Amino acid sequence: MIRTDALDRLPVRSAVPALRGALEEHGAAVLCAPPGTGKTTLVPLVLAGLVGEEPVRRVVVAEPRRIAARAAARRMAWLLGEKVGESVGYTVRGERVVGRHTRVEVVTTGVLLQRLQRDQELAGVDVVVLDECHERHLDADTVAAFLWDVRSALRPELRLLAASATTDAEGWARLLGGAPVVEAQGVSYPVEVVWVPPARPVRPPHGMRVDPALLAHVASVVRRALTEREGDVLCFLPGVGEIARVAGQLGSLGEVDVLQVHGRAPAAVQDAVLSPGERRRVVLATSVAESSLTVPGVRVVVDSGLAREPRVDHARGLSALTTVRASQAAGRQRAGRAGREAPGAVYRCWTEAEDTRLSRFPAPEIKVADLTAFALQVACWGDPDASGLALLDPPPGGAMAAARTVLSAVGAVDAAGRATERGARMSRLGLHPRLARALLDAVPEVGVERAAEVVALLSEEPPREYGDDLSAALRSARRGGDAYAARWRTEVRRLRGAATPAPAGRKPPRRSSTDAPLAESSELSELSETVFGGAGSRANTGDDRLAGLVAALAFPERVARAQGGSYLMVSGTRAEAGEGSALRGAAWLAVAVADRPVGAGHARVRLGAVIDQDIALRAAGSLHAEGDEVHWADGDVVARRVERLGAVELTVRPLRNVDAGLVREALVEGLREEGLGLLRWSRDAEILRQRLAFLHRNLGAPWPDVSDDALHARVAEWLEPELSRARRRADLGRIDAGQGLTRLLPWATGDAARLDELAPERIEVPSGSRIRIDYGDPERPVLAVKVQEMFGLQVSPRAAGVPVLVHLLSPAGRPAAVTADLASFWKDGYKAVRAELRGRYPKHPWPEDPATAAPTRHTNNRLRR
């Protein structure tokens, strides 16, 4: 029996007529409705004709998370008085509850994406609802773009509805061809904001790490909220690990139940959270509870202010979730949960001043995430660069280039970026392309069951208590009775059914059950030396070798060799195994998961498997090369014959009879790395370089630029033929840099002959002395000369038309005055110098009128003689 009273209480009902009209007229609409108004439950039922007077239609509702998809289907079935699988069903990865008469099917965006790739027309579907589209998950953005393509080109009658929990809907309206925006008002109660920052500063989040002091503070705020307020408490934390730690710190709260809700939570716990409880509850949740789920009974929200978002480090080839400050929009969503049923309060674990500096909205995944799976999806769709897709944000060019490099390496796309037949098969597996490659390539060798087991383990990172050894984690999952092990077994079954059979004529080994040992077969005997029984390996069991093979196939650039106390990946990134790790001491590792701890110089292996060199070569074969390498290293030319796997050197032998051109390139590399000081620079050579720099600065062409960068760029012009005859560092020290610089003088134009005229090395002063000019500052040359030697000179000397800066010295050679205008100095500045120095140097002439006095290098006694 339909629960009419419950349906009538949903606030979104008032917006249904406008929504119906918008879809009838435009075929697309954007619905803005706060959480709890019924946009996820009532609207699909109305559009499907299951309540009200709408004609019967088939409606697909796309949710960003599995937990939300199940919850929405259960709620709609409850409203209809039915069981899930009758009029309303759901499909998530590895689980499908749909019947013959199902009219509303709730799916995850990932499932809908796979369905669109198989059937672009979505035959039999009349309406698609994209729920929680404001969260900007990558799959949701991709599905929206594909659906608009379908509606524009194949099925103009297909109706599209984007449902958002925020009022920031203009972008979605533009994306859906100017679709009208329908707003529904929710019933909300006032929420008091209480600012409760930690008493002492806490370290900001870094990677997956959250300061334990902040988690302890959050636990204390939860206890405070329980004593100060009534009703259930909903506490937002960034991830499963933080939820577990805060739950542990809360311990037993007497008559209060502590529940943990996240994507990995068992179904029973999820059901308990989404149903009113008889006892008071503290619900520790990730951002899944911001808008995707409604938790009844909540009057208080405790917000840690943190969230998890995907990030990719292209330089190190590492991608993972990272902890960030939650946006202002997320903060509003979280706070609103306290005012759904009655007035409430939100305790924010940061200062009010910090709140104003938070980003307004969360970063769209397409801007920050690994785009490898997205790139494969759009390639299979027929638009490899996504330029023709209706996306709110275009994918970053660098991230797309990195994604195409990975896809090309695993054979998923061709040189033009188009999906290959293999790529199409990979896209249908519902896995990241890396894992799809590992599954396809491992099945012919180890069998569907075993390959599926390891791939399932890699598709959802196992709990930390499983350890960092992938083979040990595999054994834990097989015998485990926890929620993770149950999900793992479900995914193994799904992958076992989805995996492509081995090629004809090649029969993979079979297994009788998940826990059965690896079966003996002639094929495994063939592979025993290369895959499962390599001599000198750490372990002899099939599980160890199996885990390493699959992990290496999935992450070939993370194959790593022990070197100097750490591991060097073939990508060039260094990593370390944790203290006490079973992986330590292995010669080779396949690194599946790694991060970079705060302040660490290397990455840290969080999940990996021991392999041998044969598996490393097999998985990363495209990076295997052998050749002559001549380069500058350790301060000299090094010539070697090197066999390498990416950045990892396998064998090295000294190279004789080295090609002269390669040696020359290595010497140039040394000059660039260590500087031109490797050459012989005499005093005259340094002065010549300064003079040329002065002329280039003040006159320009044809006088050459003699900066380091310019000289490096013109090595062939000024260091040949000496450089071609050099073979090592010592030979560079014999090359006269000054002789080389003369080759850069403008001989062809004839200007070289004017070098001494324009930038004289020395200048004759009135006393007859020839004084060297200092061109150390290319803007203003300096002439340092004794005061008495300049008597009678009215006009300051010039070089290339630039007045020389005259440093007038005392008889002892100490600076007395600086001027670029001698006439003014004789008139105004000389009196003070004369007054200060003539008593100190009475033997030297100090005339009252230096402008007319005779210049001299001598004392008064010499002048009298």
LINCOR-V593053 format. One record per helix or strand of 3 or more residues. SS is the DSSP state (alpha for helix, beta for strand). FROM is the first residue (numbers start at 0). TO is the last residue. Records with the same first field share a line. If there is no record, write none. Layout:
BEGIN
SS = FROM-TO ; FROM-TO
END
This chain:
BEGIN
alpha = 3-7 ; 10-25 ; 41-46 ; 65-79 ; 108-117 ; 132-134 ; 137-152 ; 169-174 ; 211-227 ; 239-249 ; 266-272 ; 287-290 ; 327-338 ; 351-354 ; 364-367 ; 371-380 ; 396-408 ; 420-426 ; 432-445 ; 447-458 ; 463-465 ; 469-478 ; 482-497 ; 521-531 ; 541-553 ; 555-557 ; 612-618 ; 620-622 ; 659-673 ; 675-677 ; 682-698 ; 707-712 ; 714-717 ; 721-724 ; 728-731 ; 736-741 ; 750-757 ; 786-789 ; 821-836 ; 859-863
beta = 27-32 ; 58-62 ; 87-91 ; 94-96 ; 103-107 ; 126-129 ; 158-163 ; 179-183 ; 190-194 ; 231-235 ; 255-260 ; 279-284 ; 297-302 ; 305-312 ; 317-324 ; 343-347 ; 558-562 ; 565-568 ; 573-576 ; 587-594 ; 602-610 ; 623-632 ; 635-644 ; 647-653 ; 761-763 ; 769-773 ; 781-785 ; 804-808 ; 814-818
END
